[in-house]
Amino acid sequence: MSHSIGAVPSIAGLSGGQKGKLLLLHIVIESPQLLILDEPTRNFSPTSQPKVRQLFENYPGALLTVLHDVNYLRQVCQKIYRLDAHGKKYIAWTHTV
């Protein structure tokens, strides 16, 4: 992607990580009370993921997150629930992550 001075690149031309960073910027500016996140670290490089986790760890609102990132679970989540085998009941997770 080439840029000239003063040019603003199209969002469509951004990488997944760049789009994610732009979305995080929007979140920080808007600061909604509730964020619903699906795999929030998925499109970030391993070097960016700790910063993303830190952002959400310090987030003033509530987070509802679906993910498989154990580091995120350990660092960010205060309460963890899982669905039962039928997907109809939430069960509090009491095990160590």
N, C-alpha and C positions, 0 to 999 in steps of 0.2 A: 504494500500500500504506500503510495507516495503522497507526500503532503507539501503544500506550499505555504509560505508565511500567511497567516490569517485564515487559512482554509480550515473548515471544520469537517472531519471525516464523517461519513454516513454511519449510523449505528449498525446498519446491516453489514458493513464491512469489518466490524470489530470481531475479535476472537471471543470465544466463550468466557475466558477470564476477564477480558476487557469489559464485556457486557455486564458481567457479575460485579466488577468494581464500580461501574456506572450505577448499577442498581443499588449497591451499598451506599453510595454517595446520596442517592435519592432518599433512601431509608433514613440516613443520618439527618438529612435536612428536614424531612417530614415528621420523623419521630412518632409513628403511630403507636397507640397503646397496646396493640396486639399484632404480632407478626406470625403468619403461618408459612413455614418454610419446608420445602421438600429438598432434602440433600443439599443444604446450604454451602457445603465446601466442595461439592462435586466438580465444578468448573475452574477451581483455583489450583495453581501449582502447589507442590509441597512446601515451597518457601512462603507462599501467601497464606496458606491455610491457618497457621498459628495466629496471624493478624485478624483473620476473619473470626476465629474462635474468640479472640480477645474482645473484638467489637461486640459480639453477642453476649459474652460473659458480663460485660459492663452495661448492657442495654437496659434502659430504665423501664421498659414495658414488659409485657408477657410474651413468651415464645411458645408456639406450638410447632414442634419440629418432627419430621419423619426422616430418619437417617440410619446409616450403618457405621458412621465414623465414631469409633470408640473414644478417641482423644477428645472429640467434641462432647460426647456424653460425660466424660470425666470432668472436663473443664467448665462446661456451661450449665449442664442440667442439674437442677436441685431435686426435681421429682421426675421419675420415669414410670411410664405406664406401657403395657403391651396389650395387644388384642389376644383374646382366647383363640383357640383353633378354628372356631367358626366365624371369627371376626365380628362377634356381637357383644362382647363384654370386655371392658377395660380392667386390667389387673395391675395393681401396684407392683412395681419391680423392686424387690427387696434384696437382690443379690448384688455383690460387688461387681462393678464394671471393670 
